[in-house]
Amino acid sequence: MLTPIMTITSTENAVSLTLTEQAITMRLSDEILDEAHREIEADKDVSAPGWVGDFARFVTGSVEKMLRSSIEYPLADIASIDYQNGTLAFTYRKKRILTFEDVQISVNGVRKQALSCFAPDDARAFFAKVCELLAR
């Protein structure tokens, strides 16, 4: 893995954005991943016998695998970044199925776009550094 230039963490430490010379990566925190795992394990369908249980385990296993992976965009695939009204926003040259804007987290019981949940000073500093790298 490349050496991080900067990492910022959202409110309640739910998600982090890491910038390297080559890419930006978003990752859910271990606390959020552990919470999701506990909720999945508590689901009665996951422990059900037969095809219902098999299907539930297949689906929840896939969800856990997806949650544990990170979203990474090479800087070459990012056309620009913006910071307005407390939210970071990316414009992509090459968009994938899952973007940074697709990630939502719960803050004080309210679902919010993760990119709006960083401290303003952190988000502005991240924005400035990404702009600097994209200008190269």
N, C-alpha and C positions, 0 to 999 in steps of 0.2 A: 504494500500500500504506500502511496505517496505521502510525504510529510504534510500534515495540515498547515495551512497558512492561518486559518481562522475557523473557529467553531462557535456557533451561538446556540443557545438552548432556550426553548420556549417556556412560557409560563407553566408552572407546576412540573417542570422538567419532563414534559411529555415527548418532545421531539427535538432533534438537533439538526442543524444544517452545518456541513463542513465544506470548506473551500480548500482545494489544492491547486497547484499550477495547471492541472489538467481537467478537473471536474468539480461538480458540486454534488454532494451526497446528502440525502435526507434519511434519517433513521429514527424509528420509535425507541423510546427509552426502555431499559430493562424492566422498570417498574410497570410500564404500560403493557409490555409483553407478558409479564408475569400475571398481571390482572386479567388479561384476555385468556391466558391459559387456565387460570382458576375458573373463570366463567364457563369456558368450554368443558372442562372436566366436571363441573357441577350439572351440566345439561343431562337430563335423564335419558334423552335419545342416544347419547354417546355410549351409554352402558347397556342399551337395549339389545336383546338377542336377535338373531336372524338378520334378514336383509335390511331392516330399518336401522339397526345398530351399525351394520357394516357401512351403509350409505352415510349415516351421520358421522362415523369415524373418518370416512374418506373425505367428506366435505370439510369437517373441522380440521383435519390434518393438513389439507390444502390451504385453508385459511391461515393456520399457524405458520406454515412454511412461508406464505406470502408476507405475513406480518413481520417475520424475522429477517426478511431480506430488506435491503435498502433500495431507495430510488436514487439512481445516479445518472447524471447527464454530463457528458463531456462538455467542456466550455465551447468547443467547436459547434455543438448542437444548440447553443443558446445564442439567440440573436441580440437580446437585450434584457436588462433587468430594470425595474422601476420600483419606486417606493412612494406610495401615496396613501394618505389617510390611515397610516399605521400598518399598511400591508405591503409586503414584498410581492412583486408580480414578475413573471418571466414570460418572454416571447421566445418561442422555440423555432429554430431552423428545421429541426427534425423532431417531431413530436412522437412520443411513444404512447402506449395504451394508458399508462399511469403517469401523471405529471405531479409536480410539487403542489399545484393548486387543488388537486383531488383529495389530498389528505386533510381530514378533519379530526379535531380532538375535542374533548369535553373540558370546558373551563368553568368551574363553579356550576356544574350541571347543565351548561349551555354548549351546544355543538357549534364550533367555530372552525373556519379555515385555519389550518396550522400556520400558514404564512402571515396571519394577522396576530399571532400570539407571542411575538418576540418583543422584548423590551425595546422601546423606540431608539435608544442610543445604540444598542446592539444591531438592530435592523439597519439603521443608517450607516454604521461602520461596515457592515457586511455588504450593503449596496455599493458603497464607495470603493471597496476593495475589488468587488466583482467588476465594476465599471472600469477600474484601472487595468485589470487583467484582460477584459474583452477589447480594450483599446489597443492592446499590443499587436 
